[in-house]
Amino acid sequence: MILVLAKIAVKKGKSNELLDISKALIRKSRIEDGCISYNLYSDVENEDLFVMVEYWQDEKALNEHFETIHFKNFGVEISDVLAKDIDLDKYDLGELL
Amino acid sequence: MILVLAKIAVKKGKSNELLDISKALIRKSRIEDGCISYNLYSDVENEDLFVMVEYWQDEKALNEHFETIHFKNFGVEISDVLAKDIDLDKYDLGELL
């Protein structure tokens, strides 16, 4: 199982735009074969900071996710909303028990 | 390094109460020796769901955290706000590089 924590920082006042842009990504990612869960959270102390918490069955599922149209579209649409590059931490949690 | 994802579900309408109760916990946890980061996030699709994302230097630091007064106080204060037990995932990410 793979855990991904994607930390997202948006420009001042752009949080609603991020929420709109993320809806399609979240909906379509959740129905991908190897997706266990895919949730977006907002930092309670700073409305411009978010984390996407994603659990994937394995590395293959995650790599396929990166190749999907909805993921690539997200990358394009979010580019002018981001304050800096998305900080993606990826952890291999071993076999899915 | 230890990563903790503590998923918190509160009763309907109790999210502000959780935010208040968490302030002291967050402030005091961040100044503990082995605490790398300690942040509370709110689920953008459900205001009653939260995740505390915590990075600890090692298991010893986390165990000491569980014994602190501010952690134990949090457990007492949050008990009647919780919709169900906190779901705590703990991952050993190996040596802090």
N, CA and C atoms of all chains as a GROMACS GRO file, in nm:
protein
  582
    1MET      N    1   0.086  -0.121   0.000
    1MET     CA    2   0.000   0.000   0.000
    1MET      C    3   0.089   0.124   0.000
    2ILE      N    4   0.045   0.226  -0.079
    2ILE     CA    5   0.122   0.350  -0.088
    2ILE      C    6   0.038   0.463  -0.028
    3LEU      N    7   0.103   0.540   0.059
    3LEU     CA    8   0.038   0.660   0.115
    3LEU      C    9   0.101   0.782   0.050
    4VAL      N   10   0.019   0.872   0.000
    4VAL     CA   11   0.069   0.997  -0.057
    4VAL      C   12   0.011   1.114   0.022
    5LEU      N   13   0.099   1.203   0.066
    5LEU     CA   14   0.055   1.328   0.127
    5LEU      C   15   0.103   1.439   0.034
    6ALA      N   16   0.008   1.500  -0.037
    6ALA     CA   17   0.046   1.606  -0.131
    6ALA      C   18   0.009   1.740  -0.068
    7LYS      N   19   0.112   1.813  -0.027
    7LYS     CA   20   0.086   1.940   0.041
    7LYS      C   21   0.077   2.052  -0.063
    8ILE      N   22  -0.033   2.122  -0.058
    8ILE     CA   23  -0.066   2.222  -0.161
    8ILE      C   24  -0.076   2.360  -0.096
    9ALA      N   25  -0.002   2.455  -0.150
    9ALA     CA   26  -0.009   2.595  -0.102
    9ALA      C   27  -0.060   2.680  -0.217
   10VAL      N   28  -0.172   2.750  -0.196
   10VAL     CA   29  -0.226   2.833  -0.304
   10VAL      C   30  -0.203   2.980  -0.274
   11LYS      N   31  -0.212   3.062  -0.378
   11LYS     CA   32  -0.195   3.206  -0.363
   11LYS      C   33  -0.311   3.261  -0.278
   12LYS      N   34  -0.284   3.369  -0.209
   12LYS     CA   35  -0.384   3.435  -0.123
   12LYS      C   36  -0.519   3.446  -0.195
   13GLY      N   37  -0.625   3.402  -0.130
   13GLY     CA   38  -0.760   3.420  -0.187
   13GLY      C   39  -0.797   3.320  -0.295
   14LYS      N   40  -0.711   3.223  -0.322
   14LYS     CA   41  -0.738   3.129  -0.431
   14LYS      C   42  -0.792   2.994  -0.380
   15SER      N   43  -0.824   2.985  -0.249
   15SER     CA   44  -0.862   2.853  -0.195
   15SER      C   45  -0.991   2.802  -0.259
   16ASN      N   46  -1.089   2.889  -0.282
   16ASN     CA   47  -1.213   2.840  -0.345
   16ASN      C   48  -1.189   2.788  -0.486
   17GLU      N   49  -1.097   2.857  -0.555
   17GLU     CA   50  -1.065   2.812  -0.691
   17GLU      C   51  -1.003   2.672  -0.687
   18LEU      N   52  -0.916   2.651  -0.587
   18LEU     CA   53  -0.855   2.517  -0.572
   18LEU      C   54  -0.965   2.414  -0.547
   19LEU      N   55  -1.059   2.447  -0.459
   19LEU     CA   56  -1.167   2.352  -0.427
   19LEU      C   57  -1.245   2.315  -0.553
   20ASP      N   58  -1.274   2.414  -0.637
   20ASP     CA   59  -1.348   2.386  -0.762
   20ASP      C   60  -1.266   2.296  -0.854
   21ILE      N   61  -1.140   2.334  -0.872
   21ILE     CA   62  -1.054   2.259  -0.964
   21ILE      C   63  -1.036   2.115  -0.916
   22SER      N   64  -1.034   2.095  -0.782
   22SER     CA   65  -1.005   1.962  -0.727
   22SER      C   66  -1.123   1.865  -0.736
   23LYS      N   67  -1.245   1.920  -0.752
   23LYS     CA   68  -1.364   1.833  -0.748
   23LYS      C   69  -1.357   1.720  -0.850
   24ALA      N   70  -1.327   1.755  -0.974
   24ALA     CA   71  -1.323   1.652  -1.080
   24ALA      C   72  -1.211   1.554  -1.052
   25LEU      N   73  -1.097   1.605  -1.010
   25LEU     CA   74  -0.982   1.517  -0.980
   25LEU      C   75  -1.019   1.416  -0.871
   26ILE      N   76  -1.082   1.465  -0.764
   26ILE     CA   77  -1.116   1.377  -0.653
   26ILE      C   78  -1.218   1.272  -0.696
   27ARG      N   79  -1.322   1.318  -0.764
   27ARG     CA   80  -1.428   1.225  -0.807
   27ARG      C   81  -1.370   1.116  -0.898
   28LYS      N   82  -1.290   1.154  -0.996
   28LYS     CA   83  -1.240   1.056  -1.094
   28LYS      C   84  -1.128   0.969  -1.034
   29SER      N   85  -1.050   1.025  -0.944
   29SER     CA   86  -0.943   0.945  -0.882
   29SER      C   87  -1.003   0.834  -0.796
   30ARG      N   88  -1.110   0.866  -0.726
   30ARG     CA   89  -1.169   0.767  -0.634
   30ARG      C   90  -1.219   0.644  -0.708
   31ILE      N   91  -1.252   0.657  -0.835
   31ILE     CA   92  -1.305   0.540  -0.908
   31ILE      C   93  -1.196   0.469  -0.989
   32GLU      N   94  -1.073   0.512  -0.973
   32GLU     CA   95  -0.964   0.438  -1.037
   32GLU      C   96  -0.944   0.306  -0.964
   33ASP      N   97  -0.903   0.203  -1.040
   33ASP     CA   98  -0.893   0.069  -0.982
   33ASP      C   99  -0.818   0.063  -0.850
   34GLY      N  100  -0.695   0.114  -0.847
   34GLY     CA  101  -0.610   0.092  -0.729
   34GLY      C  102  -0.624   0.199  -0.621
   35CYS      N  103  -0.727   0.285  -0.632
   35CYS     CA  104  -0.741   0.393  -0.534
   35CYS      C  105  -0.818   0.344  -0.411
   36ILE      N  106  -0.758   0.352  -0.294
   36ILE     CA  107  -0.823   0.308  -0.170
   36ILE      C  108  -0.901   0.425  -0.108
   37SER      N  109  -0.833   0.540  -0.100
   37SER     CA  110  -0.906   0.662  -0.058
   37SER      C  111  -0.830   0.784  -0.108
   38TYR      N  112  -0.905   0.894  -0.120
   38TYR     CA  113  -0.848   1.014  -0.184
   38TYR      C  114  -0.926   1.134  -0.128
   39ASN      N  115  -0.864   1.204  -0.032
   39ASN     CA  116  -0.937   1.312   0.036
   39ASN      C  117  -0.854   1.439   0.047
   40LEU      N  118  -0.919   1.551   0.031
   40LEU     CA  119  -0.854   1.682   0.040
   40LEU      C  120  -0.892   1.747   0.173
   41TYR      N  121  -0.791   1.796   0.244
   41TYR     CA  122  -0.811   1.860   0.374
   41TYR      C  123  -0.753   2.001   0.371
   42SER      N  124  -0.812   2.088   0.450
   42SER     CA  125  -0.766   2.227   0.457
   42SER      C  126  -0.704   2.253   0.594
   43ASP      N  127  -0.590   2.322   0.596
   43ASP     CA  128  -0.522   2.352   0.722
   43ASP      C  129  -0.610   2.447   0.804
   44VAL      N  130  -0.644   2.409   0.929
   44VAL     CA  131  -0.737   2.491   1.007
   44VAL      C  132  -0.676   2.625   1.047
   45GLU      N  133  -0.541   2.635   1.039
   45GLU     CA  134  -0.476   2.760   1.080
   45GLU      C  135  -0.442   2.850   0.961
   46ASN      N  136  -0.453   2.796   0.839
   46ASN     CA  137  -0.416   2.876   0.722
   46ASN      C  138  -0.496   2.830   0.601
   47GLU      N  139  -0.592   2.911   0.558
   47GLU     CA  140  -0.685   2.868   0.451
   47GLU      C  141  -0.616   2.852   0.315
   48ASP      N  142  -0.491   2.892   0.304
   48ASP     CA  143  -0.420   2.878   0.176
   48ASP      C  144  -0.341   2.747   0.169
   49LEU      N  145  -0.346   2.667   0.276
   49LEU     CA  146  -0.269   2.542   0.279
   49LEU      C  147  -0.363   2.422   0.285
   50PHE      N  148  -0.329   2.320   0.204
   50PHE     CA  149  -0.414   2.200   0.196
   50PHE      C  150  -0.322   2.077   0.196
   51VAL      N  151  -0.382   1.962   0.224
   51VAL     CA  152  -0.310   1.837   0.202
   51VAL      C  153  -0.407   1.737   0.140
   52MET      N  154  -0.362   1.673   0.032
   52MET     CA  155  -0.441   1.563  -0.026
   52MET      C  156  -0.384   1.436   0.035
   53VAL      N  157  -0.471   1.359   0.101
   53VAL     CA  158  -0.428   1.234   0.165
   53VAL      C  159  -0.480   1.120   0.078
   54GLU      N  160  -0.387   1.045   0.019
   54GLU     CA  161  -0.424   0.943  -0.080
   54GLU      C  162  -0.364   0.808  -0.038
   55TYR      N  163  -0.448   0.704  -0.043
   55TYR     CA  164  -0.399   0.567  -0.022
   55TYR      C  165  -0.418   0.491  -0.153
   56TRP      N  166  -0.309   0.428  -0.200
   56TRP     CA  167  -0.313   0.352  -0.326
   56TRP      C  168  -0.273   0.208  -0.298
   57GLN      N  169  -0.329   0.117  -0.377
   57GLN     CA  170  -0.304  -0.026  -0.355
   57GLN      C  171  -0.155  -0.057  -0.369
   58ASP      N  172  -0.092  -0.002  -0.472
   58ASP     CA  173   0.051  -0.026  -0.495
   58ASP      C  174   0.108   0.082  -0.586
   59GLU      N  175   0.238   0.072  -0.609
   59GLU     CA  176   0.310   0.171  -0.692
   59GLU      C  177   0.252   0.178  -0.833
   60LYS      N  178   0.214   0.062  -0.885
   60LYS     CA  179   0.161   0.055  -1.022
   60LYS      C  180   0.033   0.141  -1.034
   61ALA      N  181  -0.053   0.128  -0.935
   61ALA     CA  182  -0.179   0.204  -0.935
   61ALA      C  183  -0.151   0.354  -0.931
   62LEU      N  184  -0.054   0.392  -0.849
   62LEU     CA  185  -0.020   0.534  -0.838
   62LEU      C  186   0.039   0.586  -0.969
   63ASN      N  187   0.128   0.508  -1.029
   63ASN     CA  188   0.188   0.551  -1.156
   63ASN      C  189   0.083   0.564  -1.266
   64GLU      N  190  -0.014   0.472  -1.266
   64GLU     CA  191  -0.122   0.482  -1.364
   64GLU      C  192  -0.203   0.609  -1.339
   65HIS      N  193  -0.221   0.644  -1.212
   65HIS     CA  194  -0.295   0.766  -1.176
   65HIS      C  195  -0.228   0.889  -1.236
   66PHE      N  196  -0.093   0.890  -1.226
   66PHE     CA  197  -0.019   1.006  -1.277
   66PHE      C  198  -0.037   1.023  -1.429
   67GLU      N  199  -0.076   0.915  -1.496
   67GLU     CA  200  -0.090   0.918  -1.644
   67GLU      C  201  -0.233   0.948  -1.688
   68THR      N  202  -0.325   0.960  -1.593
   68THR     CA  203  -0.465   0.982  -1.632
   68THR      C  204  -0.488   1.125  -1.682
   69ILE      N  205  -0.591   1.140  -1.763
   69ILE     CA  206  -0.624   1.272  -1.818
   69ILE      C  207  -0.666   1.368  -1.705
   70HIS      N  208  -0.745   1.313  -1.609
   70HIS     CA  209  -0.791   1.402  -1.502
   70HIS      C  210  -0.676   1.453  -1.414
   71PHE      N  211  -0.573   1.369  -1.398
   71PHE     CA  212  -0.459   1.415  -1.317
   71PHE      C  213  -0.380   1.522  -1.394
   72LYS      N  214  -0.360   1.495  -1.523
   72LYS     CA  215  -0.284   1.591  -1.606
   72LYS      C  216  -0.361   1.723  -1.621
   73ASN      N  217  -0.492   1.713  -1.637
   73ASN     CA  218  -0.574   1.835  -1.644
   73ASN      C  219  -0.561   1.917  -1.517
   74PHE      N  220  -0.562   1.846  -1.403
   74PHE     CA  221  -0.550   1.914  -1.272
   74PHE      C  222  -0.420   1.994  -1.268
   75GLY      N  223  -0.312   1.930  -1.315
   75GLY     CA  224  -0.181   1.996  -1.317
   75GLY      C  225  -0.182   2.125  -1.398
   76VAL      N  226  -0.254   2.120  -1.510
   76VAL     CA  227  -0.262   2.238  -1.597
   76VAL      C  228  -0.346   2.346  -1.529
   77GLU      N  229  -0.465   2.305  -1.481
   77GLU     CA  230  -0.560   2.403  -1.426
   77GLU      C  231  -0.508   2.467  -1.297
   78ILE      N  232  -0.433   2.391  -1.220
   78ILE     CA  233  -0.392   2.443  -1.089
   78ILE      C  234  -0.268   2.532  -1.098
   79SER      N  235  -0.198   2.526  -1.211
   79SER     CA  236  -0.067   2.591  -1.219
   79SER      C  237  -0.070   2.739  -1.180
   80ASP      N  238  -0.171   2.814  -1.220
   80ASP     CA  239  -0.165   2.958  -1.186
   80ASP      C  240  -0.230   2.989  -1.050
   81VAL      N  241  -0.275   2.882  -0.981
   81VAL     CA  242  -0.336   2.900  -0.847
   81VAL      C  243  -0.230   2.870  -0.740
   82LEU      N  244  -0.132   2.789  -0.774
   82LEU     CA  245  -0.032   2.747  -0.676
   82LEU      C  246   0.060   2.862  -0.634
   83ALA      N  247   0.092   2.865  -0.504
   83ALA     CA  248   0.190   2.963  -0.455
   83ALA      C  249   0.331   2.906  -0.475
   84LYS      N  250   0.342   2.771  -0.473
   84LYS     CA  251   0.470   2.703  -0.499
   84LYS      C  252   0.440   2.560  -0.544
   85ASP      N  253   0.542   2.488  -0.586
   85ASP     CA  254   0.520   2.352  -0.633
   85ASP      C  255   0.456   2.266  -0.524
   86ILE      N  256   0.372   2.170  -0.568
   86ILE     CA  257   0.312   2.078  -0.472
   86ILE      C  258   0.423   1.993  -0.410
   87ASP      N  259   0.418   1.981  -0.277
   87ASP     CA  260   0.519   1.906  -0.200
   87ASP      C  261   0.463   1.767  -0.175
   88LEU      N  262   0.510   1.668  -0.253
   88LEU     CA  263   0.449   1.535  -0.250
   88LEU      C  264   0.536   1.436  -0.172
   89ASP      N  265   0.485   1.387  -0.059
   89ASP     CA  266   0.554   1.282   0.018
   89ASP      C  267   0.486   1.150  -0.016
   90LYS      N  268   0.570   1.050  -0.047
   90LYS     CA  269   0.516   0.919  -0.087
   90LYS      C  270   0.578   0.812   0.003
   91TYR      N  271   0.494   0.729   0.066
   91TYR     CA  272   0.545   0.627   0.160
   91TYR      C  273   0.494   0.491   0.120
   92ASP      N  274   0.587   0.396   0.113
   92ASP     CA  275   0.548   0.257   0.084
   92ASP      C  276   0.518   0.189   0.217
   93LEU      N  277   0.395   0.155   0.241
   93LEU     CA  278   0.353   0.098   0.369
   93LEU      C  279   0.352  -0.053   0.364
   94GLY      N  280   0.416  -0.108   0.261
   94GLY     CA  281   0.425  -0.254   0.251
   94GLY      C  282   0.295  -0.317   0.208
   95GLU      N  283   0.288  -0.449   0.224
   95GLU     CA  284   0.173  -0.528   0.179
   95GLU      C  285   0.044  -0.473   0.238
   96LEU      N  286  -0.064  -0.470   0.158
   96LEU     CA  287  -0.197  -0.431   0.207
   96LEU      C  288  -0.252  -0.549   0.285
   97LEU      N  289  -0.255  -0.544   0.417
   97LEU     CA  290  -0.297  -0.659   0.499
   97LEU      C  291  -0.449  -0.670   0.504
   98MET      N  292   1.195   0.821   1.168
   98MET     CA  293   1.086   0.923   1.176
   98MET      C  294   0.951   0.850   1.176
   99ILE      N  295   0.859   0.904   1.260
   99ILE     CA  296   0.726   0.844   1.271
   99ILE      C  297   0.622   0.943   1.216
  100LEU      N  298   0.536   0.892   1.130
  100LEU     CA  299   0.425   0.973   1.080
  100LEU      C  300   0.297   0.922   1.146
  101VAL      N  301   0.220   1.015   1.202
  101VAL     CA  302   0.090   0.979   1.261
  101VAL      C  303  -0.020   1.053   1.187
  102LEU      N  304  -0.122   0.980   1.143
  102LEU     CA  305  -0.242   1.042   1.088
  102LEU      C  306  -0.355   1.005   1.182
  103ALA      N  307  -0.402   1.104   1.257
  103ALA     CA  308  -0.509   1.078   1.354
  103ALA      C  309  -0.639   1.133   1.295
  104LYS      N  310  -0.726   1.043   1.255
  104LYS     CA  311  -0.850   1.086   1.192
  104LYS      C  312  -0.958   1.106   1.298
  105ILE      N  313  -1.013   1.225   1.298
  105ILE     CA  314  -1.105   1.267   1.405
  105ILE      C  315  -1.243   1.296   1.344
  106ALA      N  316  -1.345   1.234   1.399
  106ALA     CA  317  -1.483   1.262   1.355
  106ALA      C  318  -1.557   1.319   1.474
  107VAL      N  319  -1.613   1.440   1.458
  107VAL     CA  320  -1.687   1.502   1.570
  107VAL      C  321  -1.837   1.497   1.543
  108LYS      N  322  -1.913   1.513   1.650
  108LYS     CA  323  -2.059   1.516   1.639
  108LYS      C  324  -2.100   1.640   1.558
  109LYS      N  325  -2.213   1.630   1.492
  109LYS     CA  326  -2.268   1.740   1.410
  109LYS      C  327  -2.260   1.872   1.487
  110GLY      N  328  -2.204   1.975   1.422
  110GLY     CA  329  -2.202   2.109   1.482
  110GLY      C  330  -2.096   2.130   1.588
  111LYS      N  331  -2.010   2.030   1.611
  111LYS     CA  332  -1.910   2.042   1.718
  111LYS      C  333  -1.771   2.079   1.664
  112SER      N  334  -1.760   2.114   1.535
  112SER     CA  335  -1.627   2.137   1.478
  112SER      C  336  -1.558   2.257   1.543
  113ASN      N  337  -1.631   2.364   1.571
  113ASN     CA  338  -1.565   2.479   1.634
  113ASN      C  339  -1.513   2.444   1.773
  114GLU      N  340  -1.590   2.360   1.842
  114GLU     CA  341  -1.547   2.318   1.977
  114GLU      C  342  -1.416   2.239   1.966
  115LEU      N  343  -1.409   2.153   1.864
  115LEU     CA  344  -1.285   2.076   1.844
  115LEU      C  345  -1.169   2.172   1.818
  116LEU      N  346  -1.192   2.272   1.734
  116LEU     CA  347  -1.084   2.368   1.702
  116LEU      C  348  -1.034   2.436   1.829
  117ASP      N  349  -1.126   2.476   1.915
  117ASP     CA  350  -1.087   2.541   2.041
  117ASP      C  351  -1.006   2.446   2.130
  118ILE      N  352  -1.059   2.325   2.145
  118ILE     CA  353  -0.993   2.227   2.233
  118ILE      C  354  -0.854   2.192   2.179
  119SER      N  355  -0.838   2.193   2.046
  119SER     CA  356  -0.710   2.149   1.986
  119SER      C  357  -0.600   2.253   1.997
  120LYS      N  358  -0.638   2.380   2.016
  120LYS     CA  359  -0.535   2.487   2.012
  120LYS      C  360  -0.423   2.462   2.111
  121ALA      N  361  -0.457   2.434   2.236
  121ALA     CA  362  -0.353   2.414   2.338
  121ALA      C  363  -0.270   2.290   2.304
  122LEU      N  364  -0.338   2.184   2.259
  122LEU     CA  365  -0.267   2.061   2.224
  122LEU      C  366  -0.164   2.089   2.113
  123ILE      N  367  -0.207   2.159   2.011
  123ILE     CA  368  -0.118   2.186   1.897
  123ILE      C  369   0.000   2.272   1.940
  124ARG      N  370  -0.030   2.379   2.012
  124ARG     CA  371   0.077   2.472   2.054
  124ARG      C  372   0.180   2.398   2.140
  125LYS      N  373   0.134   2.321   2.238
  125LYS     CA  374   0.227   2.254   2.331
  125LYS      C  375   0.297   2.135   2.267
  126SER      N  376   0.230   2.068   2.174
  126SER     CA  377   0.294   1.952   2.109
  126SER      C  378   0.410   1.999   2.021
  127ARG      N  379   0.390   2.112   1.955
  127ARG     CA  380   0.494   2.161   1.861
  127ARG      C  381   0.625   2.193   1.932
  128ILE      N  382   0.618   2.224   2.061
  128ILE     CA  383   0.742   2.258   2.132
  128ILE      C  384   0.801   2.140   2.208
  129GLU      N  385   0.742   2.023   2.191
  129GLU     CA  386   0.803   1.903   2.249
  129GLU      C  387   0.930   1.869   2.172
  130ASP      N  388   1.028   1.812   2.243
  130ASP     CA  389   1.159   1.786   2.181
  130ASP      C  390   1.151   1.716   2.046
  131GLY      N  391   1.084   1.601   2.042
  131GLY     CA  392   1.091   1.518   1.921
  131GLY      C  393   0.984   1.548   1.817
  132CYS      N  394   0.913   1.660   1.833
  132CYS     CA  395   0.805   1.691   1.739
  132CYS      C  396   0.860   1.764   1.616
  133ILE      N  397   0.841   1.709   1.499
  133ILE     CA  398   0.891   1.772   1.375
  133ILE      C  399   0.782   1.865   1.319
  134SER      N  400   0.659   1.814   1.314
  134SER     CA  401   0.547   1.904   1.276
  134SER      C  402   0.418   1.843   1.328
  135TYR      N  403   0.320   1.930   1.344
  135TYR     CA  404   0.194   1.888   1.412
  135TYR      C  405   0.085   1.982   1.360
  136ASN      N  406   0.003   1.933   1.268
  136ASN     CA  407  -0.095   2.020   1.203
  136ASN      C  408  -0.232   1.955   1.193
  137LEU      N  409  -0.334   2.033   1.216
  137LEU     CA  410  -0.473   1.986   1.207
  137LEU      C  411  -0.536   2.035   1.078
  138TYR      N  412  -0.600   1.942   1.006
  138TYR     CA  413  -0.664   1.974   0.878
  138TYR      C  414  -0.811   1.936   0.885
  139SER      N  415  -0.893   2.008   0.810
  139SER     CA  416  -1.036   1.981   0.805
  139SER      C  417  -1.073   1.926   0.667
  140ASP      N  418  -1.156   1.824   0.664
  140ASP     CA  419  -1.199   1.763   0.537
  140ASP      C  420  -1.284   1.865   0.460
  141VAL      N  421  -1.245   1.896   0.337
  141VAL     CA  422  -1.316   2.002   0.263
  141VAL      C  423  -1.457   1.960   0.224
  142GLU      N  424  -1.486   1.828   0.231
  142GLU     CA  425  -1.619   1.780   0.191
  142GLU      C  426  -1.709   1.754   0.312
  143ASN      N  427  -1.652   1.755   0.432
  143ASN     CA  428  -1.732   1.724   0.550
  143ASN      C  429  -1.674   1.795   0.672
  144GLU      N  430  -1.740   1.898   0.720
  144GLU     CA  431  -1.683   1.982   0.828
  144GLU      C  432  -1.670   1.908   0.961
  145ASP      N  433  -1.729   1.789   0.972
  145ASP     CA  434  -1.719   1.712   1.097
  145ASP      C  435  -1.599   1.618   1.098
  146LEU      N  436  -1.522   1.614   0.989
  146LEU     CA  437  -1.408   1.523   0.978
  146LEU      C  438  -1.276   1.602   0.972
  147PHE      N  439  -1.179   1.552   1.048
  147PHE     CA  440  -1.049   1.620   1.055
  147PHE      C  441  -0.938   1.513   1.050
  148VAL      N  442  -0.817   1.559   1.020
  148VAL     CA  443  -0.701   1.470   1.037
  148VAL      C  444  -0.588   1.553   1.099
  149MET      N  445  -0.526   1.497   1.203
  149MET     CA  446  -0.407   1.559   1.260
  149MET      C  447  -0.288   1.488   1.195
  150VAL      N  448  -0.204   1.565   1.128
  150VAL     CA  449  -0.087   1.509   1.060
  150VAL      C  450   0.035   1.544   1.144
  151GLU      N  451   0.098   1.439   1.199
  151GLU     CA  452   0.208   1.460   1.294
  151GLU      C  453   0.333   1.387   1.247
  152TYR      N  454   0.446   1.456   1.252
  152TYR     CA  455   0.575   1.390   1.224
  152TYR      C  456   0.657   1.395   1.352
  153TRP      N  457   0.704   1.278   1.395
  153TRP     CA  458   0.784   1.267   1.518
  153TRP      C  459   0.922   1.210   1.487
  154GLN      N  460   1.021   1.252   1.563
  154GLN     CA  461   1.160   1.210   1.537
  154GLN      C  462   1.171   1.058   1.546
  155ASP      N  463   1.110   1.000   1.650
  155ASP     CA  464   1.117   0.854   1.667
  155ASP      C  465   1.004   0.809   1.760
  156GLU      N  466   0.998   0.677   1.781
  156GLU     CA  467   0.893   0.616   1.863
  156GLU      C  468   0.898   0.671   2.007
  157LYS      N  469   1.020   0.690   2.055
  157LYS     CA  470   1.037   0.738   2.195
  157LYS      C  471   0.969   0.876   2.212
  158ALA      N  472   0.989   0.963   2.116
  158ALA     CA  473   0.930   1.098   2.121
  158ALA      C  474   0.778   1.089   2.120
  159LEU      N  475   0.726   1.000   2.038
  159LEU     CA  476   0.580   0.985   2.030
  159LEU      C  477   0.524   0.928   2.160
  160ASN      N  478   0.593   0.830   2.214
  160ASN     CA  479   0.546   0.771   2.341
  160ASN      C  480   0.548   0.874   2.454
  161GLU      N  481   0.652   0.959   2.454
  161GLU     CA  482   0.659   1.065   2.556
  161GLU      C  483   0.542   1.163   2.538
  162HIS      N  484   0.509   1.188   2.410
  162HIS     CA  485   0.396   1.277   2.380
  162HIS      C  486   0.267   1.225   2.443
  163PHE      N  487   0.246   1.093   2.428
  163PHE     CA  488   0.123   1.033   2.482
  163PHE      C  489   0.113   1.048   2.634
  164GLU      N  490   0.229   1.070   2.701
  164GLU     CA  491   0.230   1.081   2.848
  164GLU      C  492   0.220   1.225   2.896
  165THR      N  493   0.218   1.321   2.804
  165THR     CA  494   0.215   1.463   2.848
  165THR      C  495   0.077   1.502   2.903
  166ILE      N  496   0.078   1.603   2.987
  166ILE     CA  497  -0.048   1.651   3.046
  166ILE      C  498  -0.139   1.708   2.936
  167HIS      N  499  -0.078   1.782   2.842
  167HIS     CA  500  -0.164   1.845   2.739
  167HIS      C  501  -0.231   1.739   2.650
  168PHE      N  502  -0.161   1.625   2.627
  168PHE     CA  503  -0.224   1.519   2.545
  168PHE      C  504  -0.337   1.453   2.625
  169LYS      N  505  -0.310   1.426   2.751
  169LYS     CA  506  -0.412   1.360   2.834
  169LYS      C  507  -0.533   1.453   2.855
  170ASN      N  508  -0.505   1.582   2.875
  170ASN     CA  509  -0.616   1.678   2.888
  170ASN      C  510  -0.703   1.680   2.762
  171PHE      N  511  -0.635   1.675   2.646
  171PHE     CA  512  -0.708   1.675   2.518
  171PHE      C  513  -0.803   1.556   2.513
  172GLY      N  514  -0.752   1.440   2.556
  172GLY     CA  515  -0.834   1.318   2.556
  172GLY      C  516  -0.959   1.333   2.640
  173VAL      N  517  -0.943   1.400   2.755
  173VAL     CA  518  -1.059   1.421   2.845
  173VAL      C  519  -1.156   1.521   2.783
  174GLU      N  520  -1.102   1.634   2.737
  174GLU     CA  521  -1.187   1.742   2.687
  174GLU      C  522  -1.261   1.705   2.559
  175ILE      N  523  -1.198   1.622   2.478
  175ILE     CA  524  -1.259   1.593   2.347
  175ILE      C  525  -1.362   1.480   2.354
  176SER      N  526  -1.362   1.408   2.466
  176SER     CA  527  -1.442   1.285   2.473
  176SER      C  528  -1.589   1.307   2.438
  177ASP      N  529  -1.651   1.416   2.485
  177ASP     CA  530  -1.795   1.428   2.453
  177ASP      C  531  -1.821   1.501   2.321
  178VAL      N  532  -1.711   1.536   2.249
  178VAL     CA  533  -1.726   1.602   2.117
  178VAL      C  534  -1.711   1.497   2.006
  179LEU      N  535  -1.643   1.387   2.037
  179LEU     CA  536  -1.616   1.286   1.934
  179LEU      C  537  -1.742   1.210   1.893
  180ALA      N  538  -1.754   1.183   1.763
  180ALA     CA  539  -1.865   1.100   1.714
  180ALA      C  540  -1.826   0.952   1.728
  181LYS      N  541  -1.694   0.924   1.722
  181LYS     CA  542  -1.642   0.788   1.742
  181LYS      C  543  -1.496   0.798   1.783
  182ASP      N  544  -1.436   0.686   1.821
  182ASP     CA  545  -1.296   0.689   1.865
  182ASP      C  546  -1.206   0.745   1.755
  183ILE      N  547  -1.100   0.814   1.798
  183ILE     CA  548  -1.002   0.865   1.702
  183ILE      C  549  -0.935   0.746   1.634
  184ASP      N  550  -0.924   0.754   1.502
  184ASP     CA  551  -0.866   0.646   1.421
  184ASP      C  552  -0.720   0.686   1.392
  185LEU      N  553  -0.628   0.624   1.466
  185LEU     CA  554  -0.488   0.666   1.459
  185LEU      C  555  -0.403   0.570   1.378
  186ASP      N  556  -0.351   0.617   1.264
  186ASP     CA  557  -0.257   0.539   1.183
  186ASP      C  558  -0.116   0.588   1.214
  187LYS      N  559  -0.027   0.491   1.240
  187LYS     CA  560   0.110   0.527   1.277
  187LYS      C  561   0.206   0.454   1.182
  188TYR      N  562   0.297   0.528   1.119
  188TYR     CA  563   0.388   0.468   1.021
  188TYR      C  564   0.532   0.500   1.058
  189ASP      N  565   0.614   0.394   1.060
  189ASP     CA  566   0.758   0.415   1.086
  189ASP      C  567   0.826   0.440   0.952
  190LEU      N  568   0.874   0.558   0.930
  190LEU     CA  569   0.933   0.596   0.801
  190LEU      C  570   1.084   0.577   0.802
  191GLY      N  571   1.134   0.504   0.904
  191GLY     CA  572   1.278   0.476   0.908
  191GLY      C  573   1.356   0.596   0.951
  192GLU      N  574   1.489   0.587   0.931
  192GLU     CA  575   1.581   0.691   0.976
  192GLU      C  576   1.542   0.828   0.922
  193LEU      N  577   1.555   0.932   1.006
  193LEU     CA  578   1.532   1.069   0.959
  193LEU      C  579   1.653   1.108   0.876
  194LEU      N  580   1.638   1.120   0.744
  194LEU     CA  581   1.756   1.145   0.657
  194LEU      C  582   1.797   1.292   0.658
   0.00000   0.00000   0.00000
